[in-house]
Amino acid sequence: MLLKKLLKSISAFLVGAGAVSLLVSAPSASAAEVVVAAYGGSFQNGQTKALFAPYGAATGTKIIGTTGTSYPKVKAMVRSGKITWDVISAESPAFANEVKDGLLEPIDYSVVKADGIPTELRAKYGVGYIQFSQNLAWSKDKFPQGLTPAQFFDPQVKGRRVLPSDPTYSLEFALLADGVKAAELYPLDVERGLKVIDRIKDQVIGYKGASDIQALIQQGEIDIAYVANGRVNDAIKAGAKWAYGWDASVSDIEYWAVLKGAPNTEEAMKFINFAAQPEPQAELTRQIGYAPTNVDALKLLEPAMAKDLPSYPENAKRGAVFNSQWWHDNYESVKARWVTYIMQ
């Protein structure tokens, strides 16, 4: 029923946009296609249900979802000229570096109608489409009374911990837990952050990507994690007895972008246009639990769901906002320091 309702709204939107010719009952042998690279796992399952499948059913375009999106892979692909992706989902640090290196096509805003998305998120080379956060999460069996950020870094609080594989978010979390105020977080004191992590380094069983952290939660192999809110929400839906909080959370924006020289640039812009609209954005939030950027999508969400998003005012004031410009300027040097640190 929900899929039929979504398809109906998509069809109405496309007809209203003068795209009647795009509406076909099923993809033909010569159907257009778009390859979209994201992160796999529940995140990409949510994209498939909310975006890929409905768009393909409504337009006949074949949406091929794949994994592995990252700045190094995008750079290698574009520089080699062997481009197999059209659209990528990019966190703001990767997006900033991809823009800096000239790896992306300008967004065609004559096709992408994104009036409901704030101006600052309608960038020349990308469209911000979700707001997510990294949150402290814990096993309710291990910590029935809950856990504070300071306790995560307290060696007396025993537990199997996992941190993100990248220095982004991990360092912010350590500094916020150590008492740094959100307004004074940047520029990051990298060495202080590493010293905070060092307190519990012997209890960190790994530095993992988001889908791996979710898997570890669901498999009962860890007790505490700093993880994307949508990932832990999906783990809870799958039966994990976990909880999470908003103190020391860090929120950020994910962007849609098109690789420079992508084989299906025109179709890629049409897909991004669809994915920027209120109904698909609201449905993506229902699937994965990240906040939409389109203000009209927020109006379509149930109040209880809206209160569990990083953009909800009470949640936002308990954490910090990721500074992509600082990371744009400092990522390479901090990444080198981080790799050396976690390998020691």
C-alpha positions as CSV (number, residue, x, y, z in Angstrom):
1,M,0.0,0.0,0.0
2,L,2.8,2.4,0.9
3,L,4.7,1.6,-2.3
4,K,1.5,2.2,-4.4
5,K,0.9,5.5,-2.7
6,L,4.5,6.6,-3.3
7,L,4.4,5.5,-6.9
8,K,1.2,7.5,-7.4
9,S,2.8,10.6,-6.0
10,I,5.9,10.1,-8.1
11,S,3.8,9.8,-11.3
12,A,1.9,12.9,-10.4
13,F,5.1,14.8,-9.8
14,L,6.7,13.7,-13.1
15,V,3.5,14.5,-15.0
16,G,3.4,18.0,-13.4
17,A,7.0,18.5,-14.4
18,G,6.3,17.8,-18.0
19,A,7.9,14.4,-18.0
20,V,5.0,12.3,-19.2
21,S,7.1,10.6,-21.8
22,L,9.3,9.2,-19.0
23,L,6.4,7.2,-17.5
24,V,6.4,3.6,-18.7
25,S,5.0,0.4,-17.2
26,A,8.3,-1.4,-17.0
27,P,11.9,-1.0,-18.2
28,S,12.6,-2.0,-21.8
29,A,15.7,-3.7,-23.2
30,S,17.0,-0.3,-24.1
31,A,16.0,1.4,-20.9
32,A,18.2,4.2,-19.5
33,E,20.2,3.3,-16.5
34,V,21.9,5.0,-13.6
35,V,24.6,3.5,-11.3
36,V,24.4,4.8,-7.8
37,A,27.3,4.2,-5.3
38,A,26.6,4.3,-1.6
39,Y,27.5,2.3,1.5
40,G,25.6,-1.0,1.4
41,G,23.8,-2.6,4.3
42,S,20.6,-1.2,5.8
43,F,21.4,2.3,4.4
44,Q,21.4,1.1,0.8
45,N,18.4,-1.2,1.5
46,G,16.5,1.9,2.6
47,Q,17.6,3.8,-0.5
48,T,16.4,0.9,-2.7
49,K,13.0,0.8,-1.1
50,A,12.5,4.6,-0.9
51,L,14.2,5.8,-4.1
52,F,15.7,3.2,-6.5
53,A,12.7,0.9,-6.8
54,P,10.0,3.5,-7.0
55,Y,11.9,5.7,-9.4
56,G,12.6,2.8,-11.7
57,A,9.0,1.6,-11.6
58,A,7.7,5.0,-12.4
59,T,10.2,6.0,-15.2
60,G,11.5,2.8,-16.6
61,T,15.0,3.8,-15.7
62,K,17.2,1.0,-14.4
63,I,18.8,2.1,-11.1
64,I,21.8,-0.1,-10.2
65,G,22.9,0.3,-6.6
66,T,26.5,-0.5,-5.8
67,T,28.8,0.1,-2.8
68,G,32.2,1.6,-2.0
69,T,31.7,5.3,-2.4
70,S,34.7,7.2,-1.0
71,Y,36.9,10.0,-2.0
72,P,40.0,7.8,-2.9
73,K,37.8,5.6,-5.1
74,V,36.2,8.5,-6.8
75,K,39.5,10.1,-7.4
76,A,41.0,6.9,-8.8
77,M,38.0,6.3,-11.1
78,V,37.9,9.8,-12.6
79,R,41.7,10.2,-13.0
80,S,41.9,6.8,-14.8
81,G,39.0,7.6,-17.0
82,K,37.4,4.3,-16.2
83,I,34.2,5.6,-14.8
84,T,31.5,3.0,-13.9
85,W,29.5,5.1,-11.4
86,D,27.1,7.9,-12.2
87,V,25.8,9.2,-8.9
88,I,27.5,8.9,-5.5
89,S,26.4,9.5,-2.0
90,A,29.1,11.5,-0.3
91,E,29.6,12.6,3.3
92,S,30.7,16.2,3.5
93,P,34.5,15.5,4.0
94,A,34.6,13.3,0.9
95,F,32.4,15.8,-1.0
96,A,34.6,18.7,-0.1
97,N,37.7,16.9,-1.4
98,E,36.0,15.7,-4.6
99,V,35.0,19.3,-5.3
100,K,38.5,20.5,-4.6
101,D,40.0,18.0,-7.0
102,G,37.5,18.7,-9.8
103,L,36.1,15.2,-9.7
104,L,32.4,16.1,-10.1
105,E,29.9,17.5,-12.6
106,P,28.1,20.7,-11.9
107,I,24.5,20.0,-10.8
108,D,22.0,21.0,-13.6
109,Y,19.5,23.0,-11.6
110,S,17.4,23.4,-14.7
111,V,16.6,19.7,-14.1
112,V,17.1,19.4,-10.4
113,K,14.3,21.3,-8.7
114,A,15.2,21.5,-5.0
115,D,13.5,24.7,-3.8
116,G,12.5,23.0,-0.5
117,I,16.2,22.3,0.3
118,P,18.1,25.2,2.1
119,T,20.2,27.3,-0.3
120,E,23.5,26.4,1.5
121,L,22.8,22.7,0.7
122,R,22.2,23.3,-3.0
123,A,25.8,23.5,-3.9
124,K,27.4,23.8,-7.4
125,Y,28.5,20.2,-7.4
126,G,26.1,18.5,-5.1
127,V,22.7,18.4,-3.3
128,G,22.5,17.8,0.4
129,Y,19.8,15.1,0.8
130,I,20.0,13.8,4.4
131,Q,21.2,14.9,7.8
132,F,22.6,12.2,10.0
133,S,24.4,12.0,13.3
134,Q,27.0,9.9,15.0
135,N,25.7,8.9,18.4
136,L,26.9,7.1,21.5
137,A,25.1,3.7,21.7
138,W,25.3,0.9,24.2
139,S,24.0,-2.6,25.0
140,K,21.0,-2.4,27.5
141,D,22.0,-5.8,28.9
142,K,25.5,-4.5,29.7
143,F,24.5,-1.0,30.7
144,P,20.9,-1.1,31.9
145,Q,21.3,2.4,33.5
146,G,22.6,3.9,30.3
147,L,26.0,5.4,29.5
148,T,27.5,8.9,29.2
149,P,30.2,10.1,26.8
150,A,32.6,10.5,29.6
151,Q,32.1,6.9,30.6
152,F,32.9,5.7,27.1
153,F,36.5,7.0,27.7
154,D,36.7,5.9,31.4
155,P,39.0,2.8,31.6
156,Q,37.1,1.7,34.8
157,V,34.0,1.2,32.7
158,K,34.7,-2.1,31.1
159,G,33.2,-3.0,27.7
160,R,34.0,-4.0,24.2
161,R,34.2,-0.7,22.3
162,V,34.2,0.2,18.6
163,L,34.9,3.5,17.0
164,P,34.5,4.7,13.4
165,S,37.4,3.7,11.0
166,D,38.0,7.3,10.1
167,P,39.3,10.1,12.3
168,T,36.2,12.2,11.4
169,Y,33.6,11.9,14.2
170,S,36.0,9.8,16.4
171,L,38.1,12.9,17.3
172,E,35.0,15.1,17.8
173,F,33.4,12.5,20.0
174,A,36.6,12.2,22.2
175,L,36.9,15.9,22.6
176,L,33.2,16.5,23.4
177,A,33.3,13.7,25.9
178,D,36.4,15.3,27.5
179,G,34.5,18.5,28.1
180,V,35.2,20.6,25.0
181,K,32.1,22.8,24.3
182,A,30.5,22.4,20.9
183,A,31.1,26.1,20.0
184,E,34.8,25.7,20.7
185,L,35.3,22.3,19.1
186,Y,37.1,23.6,16.0
187,P,39.9,23.8,15.2
188,L,40.2,20.2,16.6
189,D,42.9,19.6,19.1
190,V,44.0,16.3,17.5
191,E,46.6,15.3,20.0
192,R,44.2,15.9,22.9
193,G,41.6,13.8,21.2
194,L,44.1,10.9,20.6
195,K,45.1,11.1,24.3
196,V,41.5,10.8,25.3
197,I,41.0,7.7,23.1
198,D,44.3,6.3,24.5
199,R,42.6,5.9,27.9
200,I,40.5,3.1,26.6
201,K,42.4,2.0,23.6
202,D,43.0,-1.5,25.0
203,Q,39.2,-2.0,25.1
204,V,38.6,-0.9,21.5
205,I,38.2,-4.1,19.6
206,G,38.1,-2.3,16.2
207,Y,37.8,0.8,14.1
208,K,35.0,-0.1,11.6
209,G,32.8,1.3,8.9
210,A,29.1,2.0,9.6
211,S,27.7,-1.3,8.2
212,D,30.3,-3.3,10.1
213,I,29.5,-1.6,13.3
214,Q,25.8,-2.3,12.8
215,A,26.6,-6.0,12.1
216,L,28.7,-6.2,15.3
217,I,25.8,-4.7,17.3
218,Q,23.3,-7.2,15.9
219,Q,25.7,-10.1,16.4
220,G,26.2,-9.2,20.1
221,E,30.0,-8.9,19.6
222,I,30.4,-5.4,21.2
223,D,29.0,-3.5,24.2
224,I,29.5,0.2,23.2
225,A,29.8,2.0,19.9
226,Y,29.9,5.4,18.3
227,V,27.7,4.9,15.3
228,A,25.3,6.6,12.9
229,N,21.9,7.0,14.4
230,G,20.2,5.3,11.5
231,R,22.4,2.2,11.8
232,V,21.8,1.7,15.5
233,N,18.0,2.3,14.9
234,D,18.0,-0.5,12.3
235,A,19.9,-2.8,14.6
236,I,17.3,-2.1,17.3
237,K,14.5,-2.9,14.8
238,A,16.3,-6.1,14.0
239,G,16.1,-7.1,17.6
240,A,19.3,-5.7,19.2
241,K,18.7,-4.7,22.9
242,W,20.5,-1.4,22.5
243,A,19.8,2.3,23.2
244,Y,21.5,5.5,22.3
245,G,21.7,9.1,23.4
246,W,22.2,12.6,21.9
247,D,24.9,13.9,24.2
248,A,28.2,14.4,22.2
249,S,26.5,13.6,19.0
250,V,27.9,15.1,15.8
251,S,25.6,15.8,12.9
252,D,26.5,16.1,9.2
253,I,25.1,16.2,5.7
254,E,25.2,13.6,3.0
255,Y,25.3,14.8,-0.6
256,W,24.2,13.5,-4.0
257,A,26.8,14.2,-6.6
258,V,27.6,13.1,-10.2
259,L,31.1,12.0,-11.2
260,K,32.9,14.1,-13.9
261,G,32.6,12.2,-17.2
262,A,29.9,9.9,-15.8
263,P,28.4,7.8,-18.7
264,N,24.8,8.7,-17.8
265,T,25.0,12.3,-16.6
266,E,21.6,13.3,-18.0
267,E,19.8,10.5,-16.4
268,A,21.8,11.0,-13.2
269,M,20.4,14.5,-12.9
270,K,16.8,13.3,-13.3
271,F,17.3,10.8,-10.6
272,I,18.7,13.4,-8.2
273,N,15.8,15.6,-9.0
274,F,13.4,12.9,-7.9
275,A,15.4,12.1,-4.8
276,A,15.3,15.7,-3.7
277,Q,11.5,15.9,-3.6
278,P,9.5,15.8,-0.3
279,E,7.7,12.5,-0.7
280,P,10.8,10.4,-1.5
281,Q,12.9,12.1,1.2
282,A,10.2,11.5,3.8
283,E,10.0,7.8,2.8
284,L,13.8,7.5,3.0
285,T,13.6,8.8,6.6
286,R,11.0,6.2,7.4
287,Q,13.3,3.6,6.1
288,I,16.6,4.6,7.6
289,G,16.0,7.2,10.3
290,Y,18.1,10.1,9.0
291,A,16.6,13.6,8.7
292,P,15.5,14.9,5.3
293,T,16.9,18.2,4.1
294,N,13.7,19.2,2.2
295,V,11.7,21.3,4.7
296,D,8.4,20.1,3.1
297,A,9.4,16.4,3.8
298,L,9.5,17.1,7.5
299,K,5.8,18.0,7.4
300,L,5.1,14.6,6.0
301,L,6.7,12.7,9.0
302,E,4.9,11.4,12.1
303,P,5.7,13.6,15.1
304,A,7.2,10.8,17.1
305,M,9.6,10.1,14.2
306,A,10.6,13.7,13.8
307,K,11.5,13.9,17.5
308,D,14.1,11.1,17.0
309,L,16.0,13.0,14.2
310,P,19.3,14.9,14.6
311,S,17.5,18.1,13.3
312,Y,15.0,18.0,16.1
313,P,15.9,21.1,18.2
314,E,16.2,19.3,21.6
315,N,18.6,16.8,20.0
316,A,20.6,19.3,18.0
317,K,21.5,21.4,21.1
318,R,23.0,18.4,22.9
319,G,25.7,17.8,20.2
320,A,27.8,19.6,17.6
321,V,27.7,20.2,13.9
322,F,30.5,18.7,11.8
323,N,32.8,21.3,10.3
324,S,33.5,20.1,6.7
325,Q,35.6,23.1,5.9
326,W,38.1,22.4,8.7
327,W,38.3,18.8,7.5
328,H,38.7,19.9,3.9
329,D,41.8,21.8,5.0
330,N,43.2,19.3,7.3
331,Y,42.0,15.8,6.4
332,E,45.2,14.4,4.7
333,S,47.5,15.3,7.6
334,V,45.1,14.1,10.3
335,K,44.3,10.9,8.5
336,A,48.0,10.1,8.3
337,R,48.3,10.7,12.1
338,W,45.2,8.6,12.8
339,V,46.4,5.6,10.8
340,T,49.8,5.7,12.6
341,Y,48.0,5.9,15.9
342,I,45.5,3.1,15.5
343,M,48.2,0.8,14.1
344,Q,50.4,1.3,17.2
